Amino acid sequence: MSRFIATSAIRGAHGILKEAEALLKDALEKLGPDIPVAFPATAYYLPVIYGFTGHKVEKIGDLVWPLEHAKSLLAPVPKEDLWLPYLGETLDAGVATLFAEEIVEGIRFAQGKQPEMRNGYRYNGPIDDVQMRSWGIQMVDGSMPGFAAIIGCAKSNEVAVKIVRELQSKGQLVFLSGNVKGRSIVDQLLEEGVDLGYHTFTVPFGSDTISAVYALGYATRAAFSFGNVKPGDIRQVLLYNKFRCFAFALALGHVDDLKYATAAGAITYGFPVIADTVIPNILPTGVTRYEHVVSIPFDDIPGRDDLERAERLVQRCIEIRGIKIKIPTVPIPVAYGPAFEGEVIRRENLHAEFGGKGGMCFEWLTMKDMEEVEDGKIEVVGPEVDAFEEGTNIPLGIVVEVAGRKMQKDFEPVLERQIHHFVNGAEGIQHMAQRDITWIRFSKSAVQRGFRIKHLGDILHANLHNDFGAIVDKIQITLYTEHDRVEALKEEARAVYHERDERIRDLTDEAVDTFYSCTLCQSFAPNHVCVINPERTGLCGGYTWLDCRAALEIKPTGPNQPVPKGGCLDPVKGEWEGVNSFLYEHSNRSVERFTIYSLMDAPMTTCGCCECVMVIIPEANGVMIVNREDYSMTPCGMTFTTLMGTIGGGLQTPGMMGHSKLYLTSKKFIPVEGGIRRVVWLSKNVKEEFAEQLREVCEREGVPDLMDKIADGTIATTVEELLPFLEEKGHPALTMEPLI
Amino acid sequence: MPVVEVPIEKWTGKVKEVRLGGNGRRSEVVGGEATLPFLHFEGSFPNRPLIAIDVRDCEPRDWSPHLVAAWGDVLADPGAWARKAVEFGADIIALSLRSAHPEEGNTGADEARRTVDKVLSAVDLPLVITGPGVAEKDNEVLVAASEVAKGQRVALGNCEEKNHRTIAAACIADGHVAIAKTPIEINLAKQLNILLCDVGLSPDSILLDPTTGALGYGIEYTYSVMERLRLAGLGGDAMTAMPMICTAGEESWRQKESKVSEGVPEAWGDPLERALIWEGVTASMLIAAGANIVVLRHPRTVERVKAVIDKLMRV
């Protein structure tokens, strides 16, 4: 806690309490204790006092107790030689200040001096209940994140207007109060002809700092109405606002003692305070979600002019409060939606192509620090699509830089893989593959309608915010189209891909303490639970352990939940206490245990989405693996479809198991049964698709020629055909320890 | 004869009790059972399932002539319709603000306010109010309806994942109950309940609509999901233990068997009787699966289903 801020706030609180006391004394004498005190058209009495204490103020006499209470909260102003962590005292001083300010405003109402009239302009005063309810619903449903309480006066009129416009464009309500040397932001906005009022989401409370208390009153009333909070249950009022109301205070211009004191009150509610002047920072997290007090001296903000500085100031406020941006429509000149995902652009309709045969195109999403990324910045480095002749294969490097408080390095590939799906949603644009084998096509009609390379950035910016807002706060995209730049960057990206692959390879089941569940398929397989670990991806091939971890961050109540491993029951078969208890609870108590690496002892169940089914072939002392795309008969006497009928739906069938194609390459591939050496039959299409990886696996396992010894549908579709083949080739399974 | 002991299951959970109405309006409580439907020998089943009658804010254009004949000229006036529904034995009025649908009038918040006000003053039964089923319009008219009905504790729906925050906010602000609707899936149902509670709605202010399939059109799917929700709830999972509401009337009346009178085998019998059977059997099965409120359309079905409930409630 800054000693300077603490001292100023406590001094400010003493000052305003003295003022309130004098005013109350005067009111009691002149008006008497029975004159009513109320904020018109609002329930909840004087809401801050009511929220904190449950004390109802209905007349002037009722103000005496809150004033005494506020005084009791107040510590003496710290002496020069006192060095303590002043946080508690400062926050209490803030609360005392809010009490005093509400008392002052209450008396002013009783005196008929509120809402304020100044220079012929009538301020709004407190927000009435009808409006509070309407905005409250929007705040709860997220269409309006919160409010910005601006106190003071901006550097210039144009800066004032820009700040308010920027906040409006982010859906923030704007509350206005306070002044600097008699000049208020309200004056500035009125001079510029800005329309203020409920209909423009701007509420001028008053021209002094005291009127800022209406913002906290509003927050308190919102907690009563929408948070089910009872008056006096102040802890709940404050928690509600900290976690649900994305509000902050923005002090423009000089910060005096009373502003510090009021700011301390705002911080109590979990609202950070940002100043555009030099004041001490309070950066650690605690009462507020992120930083408490941040000084962003206006003239030091980078920017070409004051308008750009104003824009950045607002951007920074949004970050400090942790407000998430939603972009309702993707701003591109062609239609956008899932209907266009399967579109194929044929040569005759092709305007431009990126990557593919003879081309060069890559995509690379990388994580940066918050300061390094400017949200919404989309830049094309090199010529645009219209600078090329029709039909050209244009080099393209898509570099996406993201920053977010909850972003992790490990989420990079998870987000990067979404590029395919995002870009495909645009009408007339086709996207295939990923990384440095990306292949994109623009159709003639899309380019005719104005679609440009830049719009790829717009698509990614909007979608990453909308779908991954929980982990990403800022996104900037650079699109390179100069051959040499693309080539150089591609090499950099390649090094990163390589690094990631290494990291995945190092990510072992032993190295983590949590696996993830997937219950997405319980809609049709009610008793099935997938447990996904680093070395065994989901059986549908769609979910890796990292995907699940990211999915949990994005949707904490979703189908991917953490499964703490708990005590290890069998390291070889892969059985853990935590997995079993999670499984039992989430399979409607129908599956009591499973082992993650074993085919024979309590294997994992299958929903019906598995890429492959593994079945024991007792005669061959091995296993066969048939893939979903392989329609042929198999040596076990059943096709893939028939097998699914047997093991799908969450049934545990020892000797049969569903899994992903990728599991074949895992080091934890049925280790109990002897790993890859047990495979005597494998669908031909998997053999081909994974030829390279399987060769590596066989080498790793010390059986480099194994692939030649494994049969497929072209060699054998019955056990009778299979056995002679295996014997002829000398398949290792024949001499391994018996499976049964 | 050997005496076979009836096996008694020991449940740890209980279905939440949800109150509708009150504050001058007739009050009804649903839920509260500590056993599977009607197993009176096993545990307490304190509140009988209730019947809501479908009332629309505009004259339905696609309703069966049998329904039109049964209701007559009140169909054009939601207030009169609701009064007649009371005569026919409704426990609850299920007011549908259908006219807000973009293709059926696209009315807005003002009309919704007027209709809700009218029905509220016409009858003293608790209300269930549903929007047209288009998320943005639902939000618009339900928020308005919520305001008019403040303090009368109505049920507002549908509240789905995409608009749950808005509906929850209105329910919290005005003291109503949200109808959490999910597409026949236990995990989605549970997730939506969690999300609603997360926004701050109290668990005793949620009714669960598991999405109804009519007889012959997926009722077994609905049945099994409802059964699983109950088993989970009674097994102690508080986030699945909300009372359930099923739109049996709407679903059964839109099926072929309730509509056609010509070109079908003679064995199908009298078209009206067939339609009534369809609605009645659909509703009875859903009640057997654990529905706490069924929304019906034909007055004679109401009578029949009431008789079924009477018998099932006999201890």
Chai-1 contact restraints between the chains, C-beta under 6 A:
chainA,res_idxA,chainB,res_idxB,connection_type,confidence,min_distance_angstrom,max_distance_angstrom,comment,restraint_id
A,R133,B,A173,contact,1.0,0.0,6.0,A-B,restraint_1
A,I137,B,V143,contact,1.0,0.0,6.0,A-B,restraint_2
A,I137,B,A169,contact,1.0,0.0,6.0,A-B,restraint_3
A,V140,B,R165,contact,1.0,0.0,6.0,A-B,restraint_4
A,V140,B,A169,contact,1.0,0.0,6.0,A-B,restraint_5
A,D141,B,R165,contact,1.0,0.0,6.0,A-B,restraint_6
A,D141,B,T166,contact,1.0,0.0,6.0,A-B,restraint_7
A,D141,B,A169,contact,1.0,0.0,6.0,A-B,restraint_8
A,G142,B,R165,contact,1.0,0.0,6.0,A-B,restraint_9
A,S225,B,A173,contact,1.0,0.0,6.0,A-B,restraint_10
A,F226,B,A169,contact,1.0,0.0,6.0,A-B,restraint_11
A,F226,B,I172,contact,1.0,0.0,6.0,A-B,restraint_12
A,F226,B,A173,contact,1.0,0.0,6.0,A-B,restraint_13
A,G227,B,G200,contact,1.0,0.0,6.0,A-B,restraint_14
A,N228,B,I172,contact,1.0,0.0,6.0,A-B,restraint_15
A,N228,B,G200,contact,1.0,0.0,6.0,A-B,restraint_16
A,T519,B,N187,contact,1.0,0.0,6.0,A-B,restraint_17
A,Q522,B,N187,contact,1.0,0.0,6.0,A-B,restraint_18
A,S523,B,E185,contact,1.0,0.0,6.0,A-B,restraint_19
A,T557,B,Q191,contact,1.0,0.0,6.0,A-B,restraint_20
A,T557,B,I194,contact,1.0,0.0,6.0,A-B,restraint_21
